């Protein structure tokens, strides 16, 4: 089963390079009321709330929705809030498709061009998704335009609590650790700090939602630590899950061969 991997480190870490502030009016999906962005990112006492804002288009941009779903999972942590802003010209037709109904930790908004003008006039781009993070001072601390942004990329910045309820993000974090060390000729001690974190994350992922992908990841990490008997057992469990769900498990077969060679 394919997993998302980090292909570039550009713009994946929150930096202080875009300390800008913006404000404009949007409409809430739940009641169509116009509200200023500044109001959405502050509480009743005027304190700014750490906030992700992601723009999306429902006519074509399903990858935009994947970004939102991942950050929506992370928003369960309560550490940040998530605003999803639809930028289609006709929100009514998009709403009818009910794409946004699965984002249960998200405030859903849409851009009214009569209030704001075209999308590009506010973001200097006509592409979506635009992903922004507003810090606790209300400034844009991170900005990117990418289909590949996922919650796990911010785990080291916010801490593990940020993705602790996100089984997919936890698994992908652990899987990327494996990919970085897959060609290592020596075993990695399970108590190594980075390995320990990867193991903790994948175990939590399995606890939340056991499946082929995270079970396979766990087997791969056990292989790296030299626990070959347990790795082989877990890899076979992953294949059983894959067979039951008609998923491809060729990479697990390859892992089993590597394990057998070490035993």
C-alpha positions as CSV (number, residue, x, y, z in Angstrom):
1,X,0.0,0.0,0.0
2,X,1.5,3.4,-1.0
3,X,2.0,6.0,1.6
4,X,2.8,9.7,1.4
5,X,6.5,10.5,1.7
6,X,8.3,13.7,2.1
7,X,9.9,14.5,-1.2
8,X,11.3,17.9,-0.2
9,X,12.0,19.8,3.0
10,X,11.0,23.1,1.4
11,X,8.3,24.8,3.5
12,X,7.6,21.8,5.7
13,X,8.9,23.4,8.9
14,X,7.2,26.4,10.4
15,X,9.5,29.4,10.0
16,X,9.3,33.1,10.8
17,X,9.7,34.2,7.2
18,X,6.1,35.2,6.6
19,X,5.2,37.3,9.6
20,X,2.4,39.0,7.8
21,X,-1.2,39.8,8.8
22,X,-4.2,39.8,6.6
23,X,-7.9,40.3,7.1
24,X,-10.9,39.9,4.8
25,X,-14.6,38.8,5.0
26,X,-15.9,35.3,4.4
27,X,-19.2,33.6,4.9
28,X,-19.9,30.7,7.2
29,X,-21.3,27.6,5.7
30,X,-23.6,26.9,8.6
31,X,-25.6,30.2,8.5
32,X,-24.2,32.2,5.5
33,X,-23.3,35.1,7.8
34,X,-20.5,37.3,6.8
35,X,-17.6,37.3,9.3
36,X,-14.1,38.8,9.3
37,X,-11.1,36.5,9.3
38,X,-9.7,38.4,12.3
39,X,-12.8,37.5,14.3
40,X,-12.4,33.8,13.5
41,X,-8.9,33.7,14.7
42,X,-9.5,35.4,18.0
43,X,-11.4,34.5,21.1
44,X,-13.9,36.6,23.1
45,X,-11.1,38.2,25.0
46,X,-9.2,39.2,21.9
47,X,-6.5,36.6,22.2
48,X,-5.4,35.1,18.9
49,X,-6.0,31.4,18.4
50,X,-3.4,29.2,16.6
51,X,-5.2,28.5,13.3
52,X,-4.7,26.7,10.1
53,X,-6.6,28.1,7.1
54,X,-6.8,25.9,4.0
55,X,-8.5,26.9,0.7
56,X,-10.1,24.3,-1.5
57,X,-12.1,23.8,-4.6
58,X,-14.8,21.1,-4.8
59,X,-15.1,20.9,-8.6
60,X,-11.7,19.3,-9.2
61,X,-9.4,19.5,-6.2
62,X,-9.8,16.3,-4.2
63,X,-6.2,16.5,-3.1
64,X,-7.2,19.8,-1.4
65,X,-9.7,17.8,0.5
66,X,-7.1,15.3,1.5
67,X,-5.0,18.1,3.1
68,X,-8.0,19.3,5.0
69,X,-9.0,15.9,6.2
70,X,-5.5,15.3,7.6
71,X,-5.4,18.6,9.4
72,X,-9.0,18.0,10.6
73,X,-7.8,14.8,12.3
74,X,-5.1,16.7,14.0
75,X,-7.5,19.4,15.1
76,X,-9.0,16.8,17.4
77,X,-6.0,17.6,19.7
78,X,-7.5,21.0,20.5
79,X,-4.1,22.6,20.0
80,X,-5.1,24.5,16.8
81,X,-8.3,25.3,15.0
82,X,-8.9,24.6,11.3
83,X,-10.7,26.9,8.9
84,X,-11.6,25.4,5.5
85,X,-12.3,28.1,2.9
86,X,-14.0,27.1,-0.3
87,X,-13.1,29.4,-3.2
88,X,-15.4,28.1,-6.0
89,X,-17.4,30.7,-7.8
90,X,-20.7,28.8,-7.1
91,X,-20.7,27.6,-3.5
92,X,-24.3,26.4,-3.7
93,X,-23.5,23.7,-6.2
94,X,-20.4,22.6,-4.3
95,X,-22.4,22.5,-1.0
96,X,-24.9,20.2,-2.6
97,X,-22.2,17.6,-3.1
98,X,-21.6,17.7,0.7
99,X,-17.8,17.3,0.4
100,X,-17.3,19.1,3.7
101,X,-19.5,17.0,5.9
102,X,-16.7,14.7,7.0
103,X,-14.6,17.6,8.5
104,X,-16.0,17.4,12.0
105,X,-13.3,19.5,13.7
106,X,-13.4,22.3,11.1
107,X,-15.1,25.6,10.7
108,X,-16.4,25.6,7.1
109,X,-16.4,28.8,5.1
110,X,-16.8,30.0,1.6
111,X,-15.5,33.0,-0.3
112,X,-18.2,35.4,-1.6
113,X,-16.7,37.2,-4.6
114,X,-19.2,40.0,-4.1
115,X,-17.6,40.7,-0.7
116,X,-14.0,40.1,-1.7
117,X,-13.4,40.1,-5.4
118,X,-11.6,37.1,-7.0
119,X,-9.7,34.6,-5.0
120,X,-6.4,35.6,-6.6
121,X,-6.7,39.2,-5.4
122,X,-6.2,38.1,-1.8
123,X,-3.7,35.2,-2.2
124,X,-1.8,36.2,-5.3
125,X,-2.6,32.8,-6.8
126,X,-5.5,31.1,-8.5
127,X,-4.4,27.7,-7.3
128,X,-5.6,25.7,-4.3
129,X,-4.9,24.6,-1.7
130,X,-3.3,27.5,0.0
131,X,-2.3,26.5,3.5
132,X,-1.6,29.1,6.1
133,X,-0.8,28.9,9.8
134,X,-1.7,31.9,12.0
135,X,0.3,32.0,15.3
136,X,-0.9,33.2,18.7
137,X,-0.1,36.8,17.6
138,X,-2.4,36.6,14.6
139,X,0.5,36.6,12.1
140,X,1.0,34.2,9.2
141,X,3.9,32.1,10.4
142,X,3.7,29.4,7.7
143,X,2.4,29.4,4.2
144,X,2.5,26.9,1.4
145,X,0.7,25.8,-1.8
146,X,1.0,22.0,-1.9
147,X,-1.1,18.9,-2.2
148,X,1.3,17.0,0.0
149,X,0.9,18.9,3.3
150,X,-0.2,16.5,6.1
151,X,-0.6,16.7,9.8
152,X,2.5,14.6,10.6
153,X,4.8,17.2,9.1
154,X,4.0,19.5,12.1
155,X,4.4,16.8,14.8
156,X,7.9,17.8,15.8
157,X,6.8,21.5,16.0
158,X,3.6,21.0,18.1
159,X,4.6,17.8,19.8
160,X,3.0,14.3,19.6
161,X,-0.3,15.5,21.1
162,X,-0.9,17.3,17.7
163,X,-1.3,13.9,15.9
164,X,-2.2,11.7,18.8
165,X,-5.7,11.2,17.6
166,X,-4.8,11.0,13.9
167,X,-4.0,7.3,13.1
168,X,-3.0,8.1,9.5
169,X,-0.6,10.9,10.5
170,X,0.9,8.7,13.2
171,X,1.5,5.9,10.8
172,X,2.9,8.1,8.1
173,X,5.4,9.6,10.5
174,X,6.6,6.2,11.5
175,X,6.7,4.9,7.9
176,X,8.8,7.9,6.8
177,X,11.2,7.0,9.6
178,X,11.5,3.5,8.2
179,X,12.1,4.7,4.7
180,X,14.9,6.9,5.9
181,X,16.6,3.9,7.5
182,X,15.5,1.0,5.3
183,X,18.9,0.5,3.7
184,X,20.8,0.5,7.0
185,X,23.1,-2.4,7.3
186,X,23.0,-2.4,11.1
187,X,20.1,-2.7,13.5
188,X,18.8,0.2,15.4
189,X,18.2,-0.1,19.1
190,X,14.6,0.2,20.0
191,X,15.6,2.6,22.8
192,X,17.1,5.1,20.3
193,X,15.1,8.3,20.7
194,X,13.9,8.6,17.1
195,X,13.2,4.9,16.8
196,X,11.3,4.9,20.1
197,X,9.2,7.8,18.8
198,X,8.4,5.9,15.6
199,X,7.5,2.8,17.5
200,X,5.3,4.8,19.9
201,X,3.5,6.5,17.0
202,X,2.8,3.3,15.0
203,X,1.6,1.5,18.1
204,X,-0.8,4.3,18.8
205,X,-2.0,4.3,15.2
206,X,-2.8,0.6,15.5
207,X,-4.6,1.2,18.8
208,X,-6.8,3.9,17.1
209,X,-7.5,2.0,13.9
210,X,-5.7,-1.3,13.2
211,X,-5.2,-2.0,9.5
212,X,-2.8,-3.3,6.9
213,X,-0.8,-0.2,6.5
214,X,0.1,0.5,10.1
215,X,0.6,-3.2,10.9
216,X,3.0,-3.4,8.0
217,X,4.8,-0.3,9.3
218,X,5.1,-1.9,12.7
219,X,6.6,-5.0,11.2
220,X,9.1,-2.9,9.2
221,X,10.3,-1.1,12.4
222,X,10.6,-4.4,14.3
223,X,12.8,-5.5,11.4
224,X,15.1,-2.5,11.8
225,X,15.5,-3.2,15.5
226,X,16.5,-6.8,14.9
227,X,13.4,-8.3,16.4
228,X,13.1,-10.7,13.5
229,X,10.8,-13.3,14.9
230,X,8.3,-10.7,16.0
231,X,8.7,-8.8,12.8
232,X,7.9,-11.9,10.7
233,X,4.9,-12.6,12.8
234,X,3.6,-9.1,12.5
235,X,4.3,-9.0,8.7
236,X,2.2,-12.1,8.3
237,X,-0.6,-10.5,10.3
238,X,-0.4,-7.5,7.9
239,X,-0.8,-9.8,4.9
240,X,-3.8,-11.5,6.5
241,X,-5.4,-8.1,7.0
242,X,-4.6,-7.1,3.4
243,X,-6.1,-10.3,2.0
244,X,-9.3,-9.8,4.0
245,X,-9.6,-6.3,2.5
246,X,-8.3,-7.1,-1.0
247,X,-5.3,-4.8,-0.6
248,X,-2.0,-5.1,-2.3
249,X,0.7,-6.5,0.0
250,X,3.7,-7.0,-2.3
251,X,5.9,-4.7,-0.3
252,X,5.2,-6.9,2.8
253,X,6.3,-10.0,0.9
254,X,9.5,-8.1,0.1
255,X,9.9,-7.3,3.8
256,X,9.4,-10.9,4.7
257,X,12.2,-12.0,2.4
258,X,14.5,-9.4,4.0
259,X,13.6,-10.7,7.5
260,X,14.2,-14.4,6.5
261,X,17.6,-13.5,5.2
262,X,18.5,-12.0,8.6
263,X,17.2,-14.9,10.7
